[in-house]
Structures are given as structure tokens and as C-alpha cells.
Amino acid sequence: MSTASGIAVERSASRSSSYSASNEKQPIPDAEVQPAKDTLITDGEEATVPNTVWHARLRILLLAGLAATILGWWITSTILPATRHRWIVQTFWAWFFLGVIAFRWIPNSIVTRPVAAVWVPCVQAPWYKLPYSVRLAVGWLCLLAVVFGSAFGFKLTANTTYGDRAISVLGLFVFQFCFWATSAHRSRVPWPTVIVGLFIQQVIAMFVLKTSAGFSIFKWIALLASDFLAQSEAGGTFFFSATIVSEDWFFVNTLGAVIFFIAFVQMMFYLGVMQWLIQGFAWVFFKLMNVSGAEAIIASASPFIGQGESACLVKPYVDLMTASELHLTMTSGFSTISGSVLLAYINLGVPAQNLITASVMSIPASIAISKLRLPEIEEPVTRGRVVIDRGQEKEKNRPANALHAFSQGAIFGVVVAGQILANVFTVVSLVAAVNGLLTWIGRGFGFHALTLQLILRYIFYPITFFIGVPTGEILRVAELLATKLIANEFVGYTDLQTIMHSDNPLSQRAFTIASYSLCGFANLGSLGIQVGVLSALAPTQAKIIARIATSAMICGFISTLQAAGIAGMLV
């Protein structure tokens, strides 16, 4: 792994100059959105007045009607025999949206004040009166209890032994020890952040894999995402034919879904839905893991909008970020996938709930691993607040309405789809060329099939062993990990599908671990993408970004393996 030695000295100088320059040239945008205004034209003069009463009343009526519709849907769907079996998922989402609508009028203090009145004197105050070492010891004990309880407290499934689960537990601690041993500042590691991150990751895995409610909720989300993205097939049928769409062409089905999803996300950004959703996720990790607001937003947004693009949500602050913040920004991007490629992996035979669970688990994992590898030694600008850049409200090319935003998103989706097509095409071809050269060289030594995958699968053998893959299948899974790193996850999942349709498929345990392990953007192609995007957003930070990029890629790679190892404790 690359070290971050010398970053603090260079960072303090460059950061102070860029920070002062930024403060002189541009004010930091506020998190609040200015209230909308109506414009009246009277005798050729333009007058601006606040929102009118009729607009407020219409908004109340619309939200009240929506709440009544959701409540009616919940009642009927719970009573009807055809949908009664899904009552857990239906109840969760119905009352979630009813709560969102209700809190448009109910002050948050109605809930927060009673909770604070009990939480602060009974829990928070006594807890922080304890010495730091005592609190840290309690945290470690709770984490160990959850890890060993989840690994050895549940019944074994087919083709799994307690020895396999013990190896996954051992691998979790081996990974943490290696990151601590190679940490840039071992004495500054924020252990509460690391412990809470690992704890949340373990709890998410247990909730999904060992509770019927958790499995039902995440399966419902996965099926909803899959069905939604599958609607892009209608566009493919219009331009090509139903026969071509049914044959599952990568160019038509996968890239069509990418374009459709990006267009939809852009429309949701225009309506403010994505900002609200991401800011809610970010607030949770901001409070639980004590990271800066920018870090929380980027880590929470990565599974939705992907690597690189997530940094655009905090664009004014990127050039002011510390080295630790930049490292976490890249790590979170490498450790997850974006929603735009979800359907592609589902079409390759990967269970949708595995993909979504792995991405959600990687949010706290990427934060914990990044802070363990490169701890914070400076003071972030966004410490203590969660702020999403709303500068797009003032841009000249801001969409006129939601449909215009959808159209602009579709054009941007074509660009992204072209990048994916070009990247996959060139990387696969380059790997084939390198393998051809290695094979030619290897024949001189008596090796008739020397390839990059063959070399790296032996290098990755111990890593694959520590995530709990059965001994007889380690080499095959290790080769998939090598393919993901040197090519990309598309090729890795394609090879996994080929193996599962062969005469000698992987066991269910090995397949589950492999599907989790490949679920991330940590590869050489993504390394160039992230360095390019962040360097464009933060030109004064280009040297630091290039220096820590490889470390972030390795951290993101291990983050997905860690999620796979935790899944291995439970299957």
C-alpha cells in the first residue's frame, strides 16, 4: 500500500493558501434553500411578493390527499389476501412516507425534545463522564460480542462449518490489523469511528441475512429497483426489437438501463428528492461516526450516484478538503457500485438483495477502513454540519422543469454509457493483449497458459482464504477477484456467471461470498476516473489526490471483501 508520509506538511501549506483564496473569491453556500417567490406584473412594473396563501393551501391539500391515498393503500393491501403476506414491507414503507408528510407541519422538537430529555441525562451524560479508555473497552466488548454471536450463534447452513465461519472472523481482525500496521498515523486512529463502523456493518448483515423482516425489506427494495430499471427495455424494443431485447444484449439492455436511471436521478435532483434522501443518510453517519459533513454526504451518496459524481454534491468544499477527507471520498467510491449498473449485474445472475446489501454495508465499512488507514490530523471545514451544495439553483443552464431535467439527464446518461462501453471494450482488449504476451513468454519456461489472472490468483489466495471461501474453491474465487481488480466488476460477474453455468459450479457459500466480493468499483480503470474527476474539482489538491489514490483503491477493494467475509459468517 502507498503511504501518506509527508502529506501533513505539504497539506498545511497548500490548504491554508487555497482556503484563504476560496474565502476571498467565493462564499461557502448555505445549506438552506431560499423560499420560492411569486412574481406579479402591474402596469408594466414587476413586483416580487412572498408565497401566496392559495399556493400554501394547495400544497396542504395535495399532501393531505397523498397521505390519505397512502393510508388507504396500506389498509387495503393488508386486508386483501393477494398482498397480505407482504404486510411487513407494506407497513414499513407506508408509515415511513406518512411520517415524512406529517413532519412537514409537526416540528421536529415534538420528538427530539422528549427523547433528549431522557437520552442526555440518563445515557449521554453518564457515558461521557467515563474515562476514554473505559468507553473504548466497552465498545470493543460490544463489537466482539456481536461478531462472535453472529458467527457462532446461528444454525449452520448447507455446506458450511463453524470452521468456515471462524476463518471469516479471523479474516475480519486480520484486515483491521493490517490497516492499523500500515496506518499513516497510528497514534491518531479514531477508534470509536472504527468500532461503530464495524458494528453497523455487522448489524446490517444480521438484519438482512438472519431476520425475515430485514430480508423481506431488502428483497422488496431489490425487486423494486430491478423492475424499475427493467422498464428501460421498452425503449430498447422501440429502437431495435423484442427479440434482441430478450437475448439480453449488453449494448441494448445494460447501457439502456444506465441511460434511463441517470435521467431519472437528474429529475429527482431537480425535484429535491435525492438531496433529501442523501442528506438523511448522511446525517445518520455524521452523528454515529463523527466524520465531517462532506465525508458523510459523499459516503452516503456513492451507492446511489456512483464514484466521482458523489463529490459534486459538495463541490465548493472539495478544494478545501484534508488529505483524510479526500482519501475517504475515493475509498467510498471504490467500495460500492452505483444504481445505474445494478440491472447489469442482476442480468448476470447476481441476486439483487446481495448487491444492495453489500453496497449499504460498504458505507460504514469504507469510513472505518479509510480512517484507520489515513486518520484525520487536521480540522475539516465542514466539521459539525451536513451541507449539500445547492449551487445548481443559480446555474444558467438549470432545467426549466422536471421533464427538461429528465431530458438533460438522458444526454448525460449517453455520455456515461459511452464511457462504460469504451472502458470495458479497451480494458478487456488490453488484458487479452497482456495475457497473450505472458503466454508467449511463459512457453519459454514451460508454462502454456500464463496469464495475469493466473498470477494474481495465487497472490490473492491468502486474502480469499480469510474471507471464508471453502478450501477447494479458493483459487477459482481468487481468480475472479484478480479479474475484477485488473479489468472491472463487469468482467468478474460475467466470469462468475460462466462458472455457475458450467458442469462444476461453485457451492452456494462460495457463490454468495464471491457475489459480495465483486460488488465494488475498485479496479485500475476506476482509479484513473476518480483521480481525473477529483483533480478537476480540486486542482490545488492534484498531487495529494494522485499520491493517496492507490491506497484508497486498496482500501475500497478490501472493504468489499470485508462485507463478503461478514456475509460468510452468517451463511
C-alpha positions as CSV (number, residue, x, y, z in Angstrom):
1,M,0.0,0.0,0.0
2,S,1.2,3.5,-0.7
3,T,1.9,5.6,2.5
4,A,0.8,9.1,3.2
5,S,4.1,10.3,4.7
6,G,4.7,14.0,4.1
7,I,1.1,14.8,3.4
8,A,0.6,16.8,6.6
9,V,3.5,19.2,5.9
10,E,2.5,19.8,2.3
11,R,-1.2,19.8,3.1
12,S,-0.9,22.5,5.8
13,A,0.8,24.9,3.4
14,S,-1.4,24.3,0.3
15,R,-4.6,24.1,2.3
16,S,-4.1,27.4,4.1
17,S,-3.5,29.2,0.8
18,S,-6.4,27.6,-1.0
19,Y,-8.7,28.1,2.0
20,S,-7.9,31.8,2.2
21,A,-8.2,32.2,-1.5
22,S,-11.5,30.5,-1.6
23,N,-12.8,32.6,1.3
24,E,-11.9,35.8,-0.7
25,K,-13.3,34.7,-4.0
26,Q,-16.5,32.8,-3.1
27,P,-18.6,32.4,0.0
28,I,-19.4,29.0,1.2
29,P,-23.0,28.3,0.2
30,D,-25.6,27.9,2.8
31,A,-27.5,24.6,3.3
32,E,-30.9,26.2,3.3
33,V,-32.8,26.8,0.1
34,Q,-34.4,30.3,-0.2
35,P,-38.2,30.2,-0.2
36,A,-39.8,30.4,-3.6
37,K,-41.5,33.6,-4.6
38,D,-44.3,34.6,-7.0
39,T,-44.0,37.5,-9.4
40,L,-46.8,39.9,-10.1
41,I,-46.9,42.2,-13.2
42,T,-48.7,45.5,-12.5
43,D,-48.7,48.4,-15.0
44,G,-45.5,47.3,-16.7
45,E,-43.7,47.0,-13.3
46,E,-42.5,43.8,-11.8
47,A,-43.1,43.2,-8.1
48,T,-41.9,40.3,-6.1
49,V,-44.0,39.1,-3.1
50,P,-43.8,36.0,-0.8
51,N,-45.6,32.8,-1.4
52,T,-49.4,33.4,-1.7
53,V,-51.9,31.9,0.6
54,W,-53.6,29.9,-2.2
55,H,-50.2,28.2,-3.0
56,A,-49.8,27.1,0.6
57,R,-53.3,25.8,0.8
58,L,-53.0,23.9,-2.5
59,R,-49.8,22.3,-1.1
60,I,-51.6,21.3,2.0
61,L,-54.4,19.8,0.1
62,L,-52.1,17.9,-2.2
63,L,-50.0,16.4,0.7
64,A,-53.2,15.6,2.6
65,G,-54.6,13.8,-0.4
66,L,-51.3,11.9,-0.9
67,A,-51.3,10.9,2.8
68,A,-54.9,9.7,2.5
69,T,-54.1,7.7,-0.6
70,I,-51.1,6.0,1.1
71,L,-53.2,5.2,4.2
72,G,-55.9,3.7,2.0
73,W,-53.4,1.7,0.1
74,W,-51.9,0.3,3.3
75,I,-55.3,-0.7,4.7
76,T,-56.5,-2.4,1.5
77,S,-53.1,-4.1,0.8
78,T,-53.0,-5.5,4.3
79,I,-56.6,-6.9,4.1
80,L,-56.5,-8.3,0.6
81,P,-55.4,-12.0,0.6
82,A,-53.2,-11.5,-2.5
83,T,-51.0,-9.0,-0.8
84,R,-51.4,-9.8,2.9
85,H,-48.2,-11.9,3.0
86,R,-46.2,-8.7,2.4
87,W,-47.6,-6.8,5.3
88,I,-44.2,-6.1,6.9
89,V,-42.7,-4.3,3.9
90,Q,-46.0,-2.5,3.2
91,T,-46.4,-1.3,6.7
92,F,-42.8,-0.1,6.9
93,W,-42.9,2.0,3.7
94,A,-46.5,3.2,4.2
95,W,-45.8,4.6,7.6
96,F,-42.4,5.9,6.6
97,F,-43.9,8.1,3.9
98,L,-46.8,9.1,6.2
99,G,-44.2,10.2,8.8
100,V,-42.4,12.2,6.2
101,I,-45.6,14.0,5.2
102,A,-46.6,14.6,8.8
103,F,-43.4,16.2,9.7
104,R,-44.0,18.9,7.1
105,W,-46.2,20.5,9.8
106,I,-45.1,18.8,13.0
107,P,-42.0,20.5,14.4
108,N,-39.0,18.1,15.0
109,S,-38.9,19.3,18.5
110,I,-42.1,17.4,19.3
111,V,-40.0,14.2,19.0
112,T,-36.4,15.4,19.7
113,R,-37.2,17.2,23.0
114,P,-38.7,14.2,24.8
115,V,-36.0,11.9,23.5
116,A,-33.3,14.4,24.5
117,A,-34.9,14.8,28.0
118,V,-34.4,11.1,28.6
119,W,-31.3,10.4,26.5
120,V,-29.0,13.2,27.7
121,P,-29.3,12.8,31.5
122,C,-29.7,9.0,31.5
123,V,-27.3,7.9,28.8
124,Q,-25.2,10.6,27.2
125,A,-24.0,12.5,30.3
126,P,-23.1,9.4,32.3
127,W,-21.4,7.8,29.3
128,Y,-19.1,10.7,28.6
129,K,-18.2,11.0,32.3
130,L,-16.5,7.6,32.0
131,P,-12.7,7.7,31.1
132,Y,-12.0,7.3,27.4
133,S,-10.2,4.0,27.9
134,V,-13.3,2.6,29.7
135,R,-15.6,3.7,26.9
136,L,-13.2,2.2,24.3
137,A,-13.1,-1.1,26.2
138,V,-16.9,-1.2,26.4
139,G,-17.1,-0.5,22.6
140,W,-14.6,-3.3,21.8
141,L,-16.5,-5.8,24.0
142,C,-19.8,-4.9,22.3
143,L,-18.2,-5.4,18.9
144,L,-16.7,-8.7,19.8
145,A,-20.0,-9.9,21.3
146,V,-21.8,-9.1,18.0
147,V,-19.1,-10.6,15.8
148,F,-18.8,-13.9,17.7
149,G,-22.5,-14.0,18.4
150,S,-23.4,-13.7,14.7
151,A,-20.8,-16.2,13.7
152,F,-21.5,-18.9,16.2
153,G,-25.0,-18.1,17.5
154,F,-26.9,-19.2,14.4
155,K,-27.5,-22.6,13.0
156,L,-25.3,-23.8,10.2
157,T,-26.5,-23.8,6.6
158,A,-25.7,-26.4,3.9
159,N,-22.0,-26.9,3.1
160,T,-20.9,-24.7,5.9
161,T,-19.0,-25.5,9.1
162,Y,-18.1,-23.5,12.2
163,G,-14.5,-23.7,11.0
164,D,-15.5,-21.8,7.9
165,R,-17.2,-19.1,10.0
166,A,-14.2,-18.9,12.3
167,I,-11.9,-18.2,9.3
168,S,-14.2,-15.3,8.3
169,V,-14.0,-13.9,11.9
170,L,-10.2,-14.3,11.8
171,G,-10.0,-12.5,8.5
172,L,-12.0,-9.5,9.8
173,F,-9.4,-8.9,12.5
174,V,-6.5,-9.7,10.2
175,F,-7.7,-7.0,7.8
176,Q,-8.1,-4.4,10.6
177,F,-4.6,-5.3,12.0
178,C,-3.0,-4.8,8.5
179,F,-4.7,-1.4,8.1
180,W,-3.6,-0.3,11.6
181,A,0.0,-1.6,11.0
182,T,0.2,0.4,7.7
183,S,-1.6,3.5,9.1
184,A,-0.1,6.8,8.3
185,H,-0.7,8.0,11.9
186,R,-1.3,5.0,14.2
187,S,-1.5,7.2,17.4
188,R,-4.3,9.3,15.8
189,V,-6.6,6.5,14.8
190,P,-10.2,7.4,15.8
191,W,-11.1,4.1,17.4
192,P,-14.7,5.0,18.2
193,T,-15.3,5.6,14.5
194,V,-13.7,2.3,13.5
195,I,-15.7,0.4,16.2
196,V,-19.0,2.0,15.3
197,G,-18.4,1.4,11.5
198,L,-17.7,-2.3,12.0
199,F,-20.6,-2.6,14.4
200,I,-23.1,-1.0,11.9
201,Q,-21.8,-3.3,9.1
202,Q,-22.3,-6.4,11.3
203,V,-25.8,-5.3,12.3
204,I,-26.9,-4.6,8.7
205,A,-25.7,-8.1,7.7
206,M,-27.5,-9.8,10.6
207,F,-30.7,-7.8,9.9
208,V,-30.8,-8.8,6.2
209,L,-29.5,-12.3,6.4
210,K,-30.9,-13.6,9.7
211,T,-34.3,-11.8,10.1
212,S,-37.3,-12.3,8.0
213,A,-38.3,-8.7,8.2
214,G,-34.8,-7.5,7.1
215,F,-34.7,-10.0,4.3
216,S,-38.2,-9.0,3.1
217,I,-37.4,-5.3,3.1
218,F,-34.2,-5.5,1.3
219,K,-35.6,-8.1,-1.2
220,W,-38.5,-5.8,-1.8
221,I,-36.1,-2.9,-2.5
222,A,-34.0,-5.1,-4.8
223,L,-37.1,-6.3,-6.7
224,L,-38.4,-2.7,-7.0
225,A,-35.1,-1.5,-8.3
226,S,-34.8,-4.4,-10.7
227,D,-38.4,-3.9,-12.0
228,F,-37.9,-0.2,-12.3
229,L,-34.7,-0.4,-14.3
230,A,-36.3,-3.1,-16.5
231,Q,-38.7,-0.5,-17.8
232,S,-35.8,0.7,-20.0
233,E,-36.4,-2.4,-22.1
234,A,-39.4,-0.6,-23.6
235,G,-37.1,1.9,-25.2
236,G,-34.8,-0.8,-26.4
237,T,-37.7,-2.6,-28.0
238,F,-38.8,0.6,-29.8
239,F,-35.4,1.1,-31.4
240,F,-34.4,-2.5,-32.0
241,S,-36.8,-5.4,-31.5
242,A,-38.3,-7.5,-28.8
243,T,-36.2,-10.4,-30.0
244,I,-32.9,-8.5,-29.5
245,V,-34.1,-7.3,-26.0
246,S,-35.0,-10.8,-25.0
247,E,-31.5,-12.0,-26.0
248,D,-30.1,-9.7,-23.3
249,W,-27.6,-7.7,-25.4
250,F,-25.2,-5.7,-23.2
251,F,-25.3,-2.7,-25.6
252,V,-29.1,-2.6,-25.6
253,N,-30.2,-3.8,-22.2
254,T,-27.5,-2.8,-19.8
255,L,-26.5,0.5,-21.3
256,G,-30.1,1.4,-21.9
257,A,-30.8,0.9,-18.2
258,V,-27.8,3.1,-17.4
259,I,-29.2,6.0,-19.5
260,F,-32.7,5.6,-18.1
261,F,-31.5,5.6,-14.5
262,I,-29.3,8.6,-14.8
263,A,-32.1,10.6,-16.5
264,F,-34.4,9.6,-13.6
265,V,-31.9,10.6,-11.0
266,Q,-31.4,14.0,-12.6
267,M,-35.1,14.6,-12.5
268,M,-35.2,13.6,-8.8
269,F,-32.3,16.1,-8.2
270,Y,-34.4,18.8,-9.8
271,L,-37.3,18.0,-7.6
272,G,-35.1,17.9,-4.5
273,V,-35.9,14.2,-3.6
274,M,-32.3,13.0,-4.0
275,Q,-30.9,15.8,-1.8
276,W,-33.4,15.0,0.9
277,L,-32.7,11.3,0.8
278,I,-28.9,11.6,0.7
279,Q,-28.9,14.3,3.4
280,G,-30.9,11.9,5.6
281,F,-28.4,9.1,5.2
282,A,-25.5,11.5,5.7
283,W,-27.0,12.8,8.9
284,V,-27.1,9.3,10.4
285,F,-23.4,8.5,9.6
286,F,-22.4,12.1,10.6
287,K,-23.9,11.6,14.1
288,L,-22.9,8.0,14.6
289,M,-19.3,8.0,13.2
290,N,-18.2,11.6,14.0
291,V,-17.0,12.4,10.4
292,S,-17.2,15.7,8.7
293,G,-20.4,16.7,6.8
294,A,-18.7,16.4,3.4
295,E,-17.5,12.9,4.2
296,A,-20.9,11.8,5.4
297,I,-22.6,13.1,2.3
298,I,-20.1,11.5,-0.2
299,A,-20.1,8.2,1.5
300,S,-23.9,8.1,1.7
301,A,-24.3,9.1,-2.0
302,S,-21.8,6.7,-3.5
303,P,-24.2,3.7,-3.7
304,F,-26.8,5.9,-5.4
305,I,-24.9,8.0,-7.9
306,G,-21.5,6.4,-8.1
307,Q,-17.9,7.3,-7.7
308,G,-16.7,10.7,-8.7
309,E,-20.2,12.1,-9.2
310,S,-20.9,12.0,-5.4
311,A,-18.2,14.5,-4.8
312,C,-20.1,17.0,-6.9
313,L,-22.7,17.2,-4.1
314,V,-20.1,19.1,-2.0
315,K,-18.3,20.8,-5.0
316,P,-17.4,24.1,-3.2
317,Y,-15.6,22.2,-0.4
318,V,-13.6,19.6,-2.4
319,D,-10.7,22.0,-2.9
320,L,-10.7,22.7,0.9
321,M,-10.7,19.0,2.0
322,T,-8.0,17.5,4.1
323,A,-6.0,14.5,2.9
324,S,-8.0,12.2,5.1
325,E,-11.3,13.5,3.6
326,L,-10.1,13.0,0.1
327,H,-8.9,9.5,1.0
328,L,-12.4,8.7,2.3
329,T,-14.0,10.2,-0.7
330,M,-12.2,7.9,-3.0
331,T,-12.4,4.8,-0.7
332,S,-16.2,5.1,-0.6
333,G,-16.4,5.3,-4.3
334,F,-14.2,2.2,-4.8
335,S,-16.1,0.2,-2.2
336,T,-19.6,0.5,-3.7
337,I,-21.5,0.3,-7.0
338,S,-23.9,2.8,-8.4
339,G,-27.6,2.3,-9.1
340,S,-27.0,2.8,-12.8
341,V,-25.2,-0.5,-13.2
342,L,-27.4,-2.5,-10.8
343,L,-29.5,-4.1,-13.6
344,A,-26.4,-5.1,-15.4
345,Y,-25.3,-7.3,-12.5
346,I,-28.8,-8.6,-11.9
347,N,-28.9,-9.7,-15.6
348,L,-25.6,-11.5,-15.0
349,G,-27.4,-13.7,-12.4
350,V,-26.4,-12.0,-9.2
351,P,-29.1,-11.8,-6.5
352,A,-30.3,-8.3,-6.3
353,Q,-30.5,-8.3,-2.5
354,N,-26.8,-9.3,-2.3
355,L,-25.9,-6.3,-4.4
356,I,-27.9,-3.8,-2.4
357,T,-26.9,-5.3,1.0
358,A,-23.2,-5.2,0.0
359,S,-23.4,-1.6,-1.1
360,V,-25.2,-0.5,2.1
361,M,-22.7,-2.4,4.3
362,S,-19.8,-0.8,2.5
363,I,-20.8,2.7,3.6
364,P,-19.8,2.3,7.3
365,A,-17.0,-0.1,6.3
366,S,-15.4,2.4,3.9
367,I,-15.5,5.1,6.6
368,A,-13.9,2.9,9.2
369,I,-11.2,1.5,6.9
370,S,-10.3,4.8,5.5
371,K,-10.0,6.5,8.9
372,L,-7.9,3.5,10.1
373,R,-5.6,3.8,7.1
374,L,-5.3,7.6,7.0
375,P,-6.6,9.2,10.2
376,E,-7.7,12.9,10.4
377,I,-4.9,15.2,11.8
378,E,-6.4,18.5,10.6
379,E,-9.7,20.3,11.1
380,P,-12.2,19.8,8.2
381,V,-14.1,22.9,7.0
382,T,-17.4,21.0,7.2
383,R,-16.8,19.6,10.7
384,G,-20.1,19.8,12.7
385,R,-22.5,20.3,9.8
386,V,-24.1,18.5,6.9
387,V,-24.3,20.7,3.8
388,I,-25.3,19.7,0.2
389,D,-24.3,22.2,-2.5
390,R,-27.3,23.8,-4.0
391,G,-25.4,25.9,-6.4
392,Q,-27.2,24.3,-9.3
393,E,-30.2,26.5,-8.3
394,K,-28.3,29.5,-9.8
395,E,-26.8,28.0,-12.9
396,K,-27.8,29.5,-16.2
397,N,-28.5,26.0,-17.7
398,R,-30.7,25.0,-14.9
399,P,-33.6,22.9,-16.2
400,A,-36.9,24.7,-16.8
401,N,-38.9,21.9,-15.3
402,A,-38.8,18.2,-14.3
403,L,-39.2,17.0,-17.9
404,H,-36.3,19.2,-19.1
405,A,-34.2,17.8,-16.2
406,F,-35.0,14.3,-17.3
407,S,-34.0,15.1,-20.9
408,Q,-30.7,16.7,-19.8
409,G,-30.1,13.6,-17.6
410,A,-30.6,11.3,-20.6
411,I,-28.0,13.2,-22.6
412,F,-25.6,12.9,-19.7
413,G,-26.5,9.2,-19.5
414,V,-25.4,8.7,-23.1
415,V,-22.0,10.1,-22.1
416,V,-21.7,7.8,-19.1
417,A,-22.9,4.8,-21.2
418,G,-20.3,5.6,-23.8
419,Q,-17.6,5.8,-21.1
420,I,-18.6,2.4,-19.8
421,L,-18.7,0.9,-23.3
422,A,-15.2,2.3,-24.1
423,N,-13.8,1.3,-20.8
424,V,-15.0,-2.3,-20.9
425,F,-14.0,-2.7,-24.5
426,T,-10.5,-1.3,-24.1
427,V,-9.7,-2.9,-20.8
428,V,-10.8,-6.3,-21.8
429,S,-8.8,-6.0,-25.0
430,L,-5.7,-4.7,-23.2
431,V,-5.9,-7.6,-20.7
432,A,-6.2,-10.0,-23.6
433,A,-3.1,-8.5,-25.2
434,V,-1.1,-8.7,-22.0
435,N,-2.2,-12.3,-21.5
436,G,-1.1,-13.1,-25.0
437,L,2.3,-11.7,-24.3
438,L,2.6,-13.5,-21.0
439,T,1.6,-16.8,-22.6
440,W,4.3,-16.3,-25.3
441,I,6.9,-15.6,-22.6
442,G,5.6,-18.4,-20.4
443,R,6.0,-21.0,-23.1
444,G,9.8,-20.4,-22.9
445,F,9.6,-21.7,-19.3
446,G,7.2,-24.5,-20.0
447,F,4.0,-22.6,-19.0
448,H,1.4,-22.9,-21.7
449,A,-1.3,-20.6,-20.2
450,L,0.4,-17.9,-18.2
451,T,-2.0,-15.0,-17.6
452,L,-2.5,-12.1,-15.3
453,Q,-5.4,-13.9,-13.7
454,L,-3.3,-17.0,-13.1
455,I,-0.5,-14.9,-11.4
456,L,-2.8,-12.8,-9.3
457,R,-5.0,-15.7,-8.1
458,Y,-2.0,-17.1,-6.3
459,I,-1.2,-13.7,-4.8
460,F,-4.9,-13.3,-3.7
461,Y,-5.0,-16.9,-2.3
462,P,-4.5,-15.8,1.4
463,I,-6.9,-12.9,1.1
464,T,-9.6,-15.2,-0.4
465,F,-8.9,-17.8,2.4
466,F,-9.5,-15.2,5.1
467,I,-13.0,-14.3,3.8
468,G,-14.1,-17.8,4.4
469,V,-14.3,-19.4,0.9
470,P,-14.2,-23.2,1.1
471,T,-10.6,-24.5,0.6
472,G,-11.3,-26.4,-2.6
473,E,-12.8,-23.3,-4.3
474,I,-10.3,-20.6,-3.2
475,L,-8.3,-20.5,-6.4
476,R,-11.4,-20.1,-8.6
477,V,-12.8,-17.2,-6.4
478,A,-9.3,-15.6,-6.2
479,E,-9.1,-15.6,-10.0
480,L,-12.4,-13.7,-10.0
481,L,-11.0,-11.1,-7.6
482,A,-8.0,-10.7,-9.8
483,T,-10.2,-10.2,-12.9
484,K,-12.2,-7.5,-11.0
485,L,-9.0,-5.6,-10.0
486,I,-7.2,-5.6,-13.3
487,A,-10.3,-5.4,-15.6
488,N,-13.6,-4.5,-13.8
489,E,-16.5,-6.0,-11.9
490,F,-18.5,-6.4,-15.2
491,V,-15.9,-8.9,-16.4
492,G,-15.7,-10.5,-13.0
493,Y,-19.5,-11.1,-12.8
494,T,-19.5,-12.4,-16.4
495,D,-16.9,-15.0,-15.4
496,L,-18.9,-15.8,-12.3
497,Q,-22.0,-16.5,-14.4
498,T,-19.9,-18.7,-16.8
499,I,-18.7,-20.7,-13.8
500,M,-22.2,-21.1,-12.3
501,H,-23.5,-22.4,-15.7
502,S,-20.6,-24.8,-16.1
503,D,-20.5,-28.5,-15.2
504,N,-18.6,-27.6,-12.0
505,P,-20.4,-24.6,-10.4
506,L,-19.4,-23.0,-7.1
507,S,-21.1,-24.1,-3.9
508,Q,-23.8,-21.8,-2.5
509,R,-21.4,-20.5,0.2
510,A,-18.6,-19.7,-2.3
511,F,-21.1,-18.1,-4.7
512,T,-22.6,-15.8,-2.0
513,I,-19.1,-14.7,-0.9
514,A,-18.0,-14.1,-4.5
515,S,-21.1,-12.1,-5.3
516,Y,-20.4,-9.8,-2.3
517,S,-16.6,-9.6,-3.1
518,L,-17.1,-8.4,-6.7
519,C,-19.6,-5.7,-5.7
520,G,-17.4,-2.6,-5.9
521,F,-15.6,-0.2,-8.4
522,A,-12.1,-1.0,-7.1
523,N,-10.2,-1.5,-10.3
524,L,-7.4,0.1,-12.3
525,G,-9.8,1.8,-14.7
526,S,-11.8,3.4,-11.9
527,L,-8.5,4.6,-10.4
528,G,-8.0,6.8,-13.4
529,I,-11.6,8.0,-13.3
530,Q,-11.5,9.1,-9.7
531,V,-8.1,10.8,-10.0
532,G,-9.4,12.7,-13.1
533,V,-12.7,13.8,-11.5
534,L,-11.3,14.9,-8.2
535,S,-8.3,16.7,-9.7
536,A,-10.8,18.7,-11.9
537,L,-12.9,19.6,-8.8
538,A,-9.8,20.3,-6.6
539,P,-6.9,21.4,-8.9
540,T,-4.7,22.6,-5.9
541,Q,-5.0,19.1,-4.4
542,A,-4.0,17.1,-7.6
543,K,-0.6,16.0,-6.1
544,I,-2.2,14.7,-2.9
545,I,-5.0,13.0,-4.8
546,A,-2.6,11.2,-7.0
547,R,-0.4,10.2,-4.0
548,I,-3.2,8.6,-2.0
549,A,-5.3,7.2,-4.8
550,T,-3.7,3.7,-4.8
551,S,-4.1,3.5,-1.1
552,A,-7.8,4.4,-1.4
553,M,-8.3,1.8,-4.2
554,I,-6.9,-1.0,-2.0
555,C,-9.0,0.2,1.0
556,G,-12.1,0.1,-1.2
557,F,-11.1,-3.4,-2.5
558,I,-10.7,-4.7,1.0
559,S,-13.9,-3.1,2.1
560,T,-16.0,-5.2,-0.3
561,L,-14.0,-8.3,0.8
562,Q,-14.8,-7.4,4.4
563,A,-18.5,-7.3,3.6
564,A,-18.1,-10.7,1.9
565,G,-16.4,-12.1,4.9
566,I,-19.1,-10.9,7.2
567,A,-21.7,-12.5,4.9
568,G,-19.6,-15.6,5.2
569,M,-20.1,-15.6,9.0
570,L,-23.8,-15.8,8.5
571,V,-24.3,-18.2,5.6
